Amino acid sequence: MKSLSAIHVTFLPSGICVTAASGDTVLDVALEHYVEIEHECGGNCSCTTCRVEVVDGAEYISAMEWPEKERLAELDDRTQATRLSCQALLTGGGDVIVSIPVSELVDAPP
């Protein structure tokens, strides 16, 4: 169940800051506020196109579970801060800043 406690999520590189609720995923928040993140599998943890880098506030996002770890293991360019936005659940308690890799932006130049 979602909490009514507001969380601010900032998306880089655009700098768009939106309000979300505890219980939302980063992908759901992005799509709800027209921040485009590629998500080929529809947010079902079957691909890695919705990956983001958590710049700040990782402690306010759910812990990574097995399916996400397995998907991210396929990426050569992952870091400790890489998450799949469809699996990164906002837990509340503070604000979050995520960066969408330029290669993952919808309509990004090749």
Contacts in CASP RR format, 6 or more apart in sequence:
PFRMAT RR
TARGET T0000
AUTHOR 0000-0000-0000
METHOD contacts of the structure
MODEL  1
MKSLSAIHVTFLPSGICVTAASGDTVLDVALEHYVEIEHECGGNCSCTTC
RVEVVDGAEYISAMEWPEKERLAELDDRTQATRLSCQALLTGGGDVIVSI
PVSELVDAPP
1 23 0 8 1.000
2 21 0 8 1.000
2 22 0 8 1.000
2 23 0 8 1.000
2 24 0 8 1.000
3 21 0 8 1.000
3 22 0 8 1.000
3 23 0 8 1.000
3 92 0 8 1.000
4 21 0 8 1.000
5 21 0 8 1.000
5 22 0 8 1.000
5 92 0 8 1.000
5 93 0 8 1.000
6 19 0 8 1.000
6 20 0 8 1.000
6 21 0 8 1.000
7 19 0 8 1.000
7 20 0 8 1.000
7 21 0 8 1.000
7 22 0 8 1.000
7 24 0 8 1.000
7 60 0 8 1.000
7 90 0 8 1.000
7 92 0 8 1.000
7 93 0 8 1.000
7 94 0 8 1.000
7 95 0 8 1.000
7 96 0 8 1.000
8 17 0 8 1.000
8 18 0 8 1.000
8 19 0 8 1.000
8 20 0 8 1.000
8 94 0 8 1.000
8 95 0 8 1.000
8 96 0 8 1.000
9 17 0 8 1.000
9 18 0 8 1.000
9 19 0 8 1.000
9 20 0 8 1.000
9 26 0 8 1.000
9 29 0 8 1.000
9 90 0 8 1.000
9 95 0 8 1.000
9 96 0 8 1.000
9 97 0 8 1.000
9 98 0 8 1.000
10 16 0 8 1.000
10 17 0 8 1.000
10 18 0 8 1.000
10 95 0 8 1.000
10 96 0 8 1.000
10 97 0 8 1.000
10 98 0 8 1.000
11 17 0 8 1.000
11 18 0 8 1.000
11 30 0 8 1.000
11 35 0 8 1.000
11 98 0 8 1.000
11 99 0 8 1.000
11 100 0 8 1.000
12 55 0 8 1.000
12 97 0 8 1.000
12 98 0 8 1.000
12 99 0 8 1.000
12 100 0 8 1.000
13 99 0 8 1.000
13 100 0 8 1.000
13 102 0 8 1.000
14 35 0 8 1.000
14 100 0 8 1.000
16 33 0 8 1.000
16 35 0 8 1.000
18 29 0 8 1.000
18 32 0 8 1.000
18 33 0 8 1.000
18 35 0 8 1.000
20 29 0 8 1.000
20 32 0 8 1.000
20 90 0 8 1.000
21 90 0 8 1.000
22 90 0 8 1.000
22 91 0 8 1.000
22 92 0 8 1.000
22 93 0 8 1.000
23 89 0 8 1.000
23 90 0 8 1.000
23 91 0 8 1.000
24 32 0 8 1.000
24 89 0 8 1.000
24 90 0 8 1.000
25 85 0 8 1.000
25 86 0 8 1.000
25 87 0 8 1.000
25 88 0 8 1.000
25 89 0 8 1.000
25 90 0 8 1.000
26 52 0 8 1.000
26 61 0 8 1.000
26 83 0 8 1.000
26 85 0 8 1.000
26 86 0 8 1.000
26 88 0 8 1.000
26 90 0 8 1.000
26 96 0 8 1.000
26 98 0 8 1.000
27 37 0 8 1.000
27 39 0 8 1.000
27 43 0 8 1.000
27 50 0 8 1.000
27 85 0 8 1.000
27 86 0 8 1.000
27 88 0 8 1.000
29 35 0 8 1.000
29 90 0 8 1.000
30 36 0 8 1.000
30 37 0 8 1.000
30 85 0 8 1.000
31 37 0 8 1.000
31 39 0 8 1.000
35 100 0 8 1.000
36 105 0 8 1.000
36 106 0 8 1.000
36 107 0 8 1.000
37 50 0 8 1.000
37 52 0 8 1.000
37 85 0 8 1.000
37 100 0 8 1.000
37 104 0 8 1.000
37 105 0 8 1.000
37 106 0 8 1.000
38 49 0 8 1.000
38 50 0 8 1.000
38 104 0 8 1.000
38 105 0 8 1.000
38 106 0 8 1.000
39 47 0 8 1.000
39 49 0 8 1.000
39 50 0 8 1.000
39 85 0 8 1.000
39 86 0 8 1.000
40 47 0 8 1.000
40 49 0 8 1.000
41 47 0 8 1.000
41 49 0 8 1.000
41 86 0 8 1.000
42 86 0 8 1.000
43 50 0 8 1.000
43 86 0 8 1.000
44 86 0 8 1.000
45 67 0 8 1.000
45 68 0 8 1.000
45 71 0 8 1.000
45 84 0 8 1.000
45 86 0 8 1.000
45 87 0 8 1.000
46 71 0 8 1.000
47 71 0 8 1.000
48 71 0 8 1.000
48 72 0 8 1.000
48 74 0 8 1.000
48 75 0 8 1.000
48 84 0 8 1.000
49 104 0 8 1.000
50 84 0 8 1.000
50 85 0 8 1.000
50 86 0 8 1.000
50 104 0 8 1.000
51 72 0 8 1.000
51 75 0 8 1.000
51 78 0 8 1.000
51 82 0 8 1.000
51 83 0 8 1.000
51 84 0 8 1.000
51 85 0 8 1.000
51 101 0 8 1.000
51 104 0 8 1.000
52 82 0 8 1.000
52 83 0 8 1.000
52 84 0 8 1.000
52 85 0 8 1.000
52 88 0 8 1.000
52 98 0 8 1.000
52 99 0 8 1.000
52 100 0 8 1.000
52 101 0 8 1.000
52 104 0 8 1.000
53 79 0 8 1.000
53 81 0 8 1.000
53 82 0 8 1.000
53 83 0 8 1.000
53 98 0 8 1.000
53 99 0 8 1.000
53 101 0 8 1.000
54 61 0 8 1.000
54 81 0 8 1.000
54 82 0 8 1.000
54 83 0 8 1.000
54 88 0 8 1.000
54 96 0 8 1.000
54 97 0 8 1.000
54 98 0 8 1.000
55 81 0 8 1.000
55 97 0 8 1.000
55 98 0 8 1.000
55 99 0 8 1.000
56 95 0 8 1.000
56 96 0 8 1.000
56 97 0 8 1.000
57 94 0 8 1.000
57 95 0 8 1.000
57 96 0 8 1.000
57 97 0 8 1.000
58 81 0 8 1.000
58 96 0 8 1.000
60 90 0 8 1.000
60 91 0 8 1.000
60 92 0 8 1.000
60 93 0 8 1.000
60 94 0 8 1.000
60 95 0 8 1.000
60 96 0 8 1.000
61 83 0 8 1.000
61 88 0 8 1.000
61 89 0 8 1.000
61 90 0 8 1.000
61 91 0 8 1.000
61 96 0 8 1.000
62 87 0 8 1.000
62 88 0 8 1.000
62 89 0 8 1.000
62 90 0 8 1.000
62 91 0 8 1.000
64 72 0 8 1.000
64 83 0 8 1.000
64 87 0 8 1.000
65 87 0 8 1.000
67 87 0 8 1.000
68 83 0 8 1.000
68 84 0 8 1.000
68 87 0 8 1.000
71 84 0 8 1.000
72 78 0 8 1.000
72 82 0 8 1.000
72 83 0 8 1.000
72 84 0 8 1.000
75 82 0 8 1.000
83 98 0 8 1.000
85 98 0 8 1.000
88 98 0 8 1.000
90 96 0 8 1.000
102 108 0 8 1.000
END
